[in-house]
Amino acid sequence: MRNFIACEHCDLLMEYPILNHAQQAHCKRCGNHLMSRPKHSLQLTLSFITASIILFMAANFFPMISAEQAGFKNQMRLLEAAYAFFVHGEWLLGFIVLCVVLLLPFILMLLLVYLLLPMIFYRILLPKTNFVARLVFSLQKWSMVDVYLVAMLASLTKLTSMVTIELGVGIWAYIGFSLCLSAALANLDRQRFWRYLDKIKCHQILKQQKM
C-alpha cells in the first residue's frame, strides 16, 4: 500500500502523487490537503535538531533565572525545576515535568539524529530503522517544550512583582532550543521520510547485486 494514499477527510484512495519541490497535492474529491514536498525538508530537520541539542545542553548547564529578595539570591537551572517538585512532595508533577520537558525531547532528538544522519550523509540505514521511525512519529505529538516555555514565562511575569528576577543564559538557550525543536518537527514530513527510506533500500539492493 506504499504506492497509494488515502484522504484523511473523505477516505478516498488515490495513487501516491509524485511531487517536485514546493508542490502540494490535494484530494480529487474534497480538495483536502494531502501532502507537500518542501525543499530539503529532511536536511533542515537534521540541521535544526543539531542546533537543538547544543542549545539543550546549554540550557541545562547555565542558570535560567536568578531571584533576589532581601539580600538572598538563588539560581535555578532547568533540571532543578523538576527536582523542586520532588522536594515539595509533588511527585506526579515532578515526574511529568521530568519526562515531558527533559527526557522525551532529549530522546526524540537522539532518535532523529540516529535516523537522519546516516540516511542523508551516507545513504545507509542503521538497524531497527523502521521501528525507530515509528517511535519518533509517535513521540512527536508529545513534545511540549513550547507549552512549558509559555507557562514558565507567564510565571516569571508574576514573580517580578515579588522578587527581583534576572534572566540567565540558560533561559535564552531554552528559548532557542524550543524554536529549533519546533522548526525541526515542522519540517519532518512523514510521507517524504518513508519515500526517501524506500529509495535508500533500493539503492542498497542494487549495490549488493552489483557486488
Beta strands, then each sheet from edge to edge (+ up, - down):
strand 1: 4-6
strand 2: 13-15
strand 3: 24-26
strand 4: 33-36
strand 5: 65-69
strand 6: 72-76
strand 7: 164-167
sheet 1: 1+ 2-
sheet 2: 3+ 4-
sheet 3: 6+ 5- 7+
end
